[in-house]
Amino acid sequence: MIRNLEIVCKVNDSLREDVGALKRQKRKLEKVIKEKDNDLETIKKKLVDSKVVLKKFGSQSEKLDEILASRRFEPRHRGFGYINKA
């Protein structure tokens, strides 16, 4: 009976050590998850900012195309600001 009790105590001690190790591992993993979540939020903010910049660039590019198209030389234009190359 005492022998069985000693074995049970050793198993319990071993299990306590395992539980402690698992708790430490859990804390480490929770820390990693928190860091990854923070990284994800930062990346999401950068993505939103990039989309805004691209949208502005696209609309400005269209405006620039319109300006350049309106400034093309047409031979019928005469007067101040136009150069006669004929």
ChimeraX attribute file (.defattr): number of C-alpha atoms within 10 A of each C-alpha:
attribute: neighborCount
match mode: 1-to-1
recipient: residues
	/A:1	6
	/A:2	7
	/A:3	8
	/A:4	9
	/A:5	10
	/A:6	11
	/A:7	12
	/A:8	12
	/A:9	12
	/A:10	12
	/A:11	12
	/A:12	12
	/A:13	12
	/A:14	12
	/A:15	12
	/A:16	12
	/A:17	12
	/A:18	12
	/A:19	12
	/A:20	12
	/A:21	11
	/A:22	12
	/A:23	12
	/A:24	12
	/A:25	12
	/A:26	12
	/A:27	11
	/A:28	12
	/A:29	12
	/A:30	12
	/A:31	12
	/A:32	12
	/A:33	12
	/A:34	12
	/A:35	12
	/A:36	12
	/A:37	12
	/A:38	12
	/A:39	12
	/A:40	12
	/A:41	12
	/A:42	11
	/A:43	12
	/A:44	12
	/A:45	12
	/A:46	12
	/A:47	12
	/A:48	11
	/A:49	12
	/A:50	12
	/A:51	12
	/A:52	12
	/A:53	11
	/A:54	12
	/A:55	12
	/A:56	12
	/A:57	12
	/A:58	12
	/A:59	11
	/A:60	12
	/A:61	12
	/A:62	12
	/A:63	12
	/A:64	12
	/A:65	12
	/A:66	11
	/A:67	11
	/A:68	10
	/A:69	10
	/A:70	10
	/A:71	9
	/A:72	8
	/A:73	10
	/A:74	9
	/A:75	11
	/A:76	8
	/A:77	11
	/A:78	10
	/A:79	8
	/A:80	6
	/A:81	7
	/A:82	12
	/A:83	11
	/A:84	10
	/A:85	5
	/A:86	4
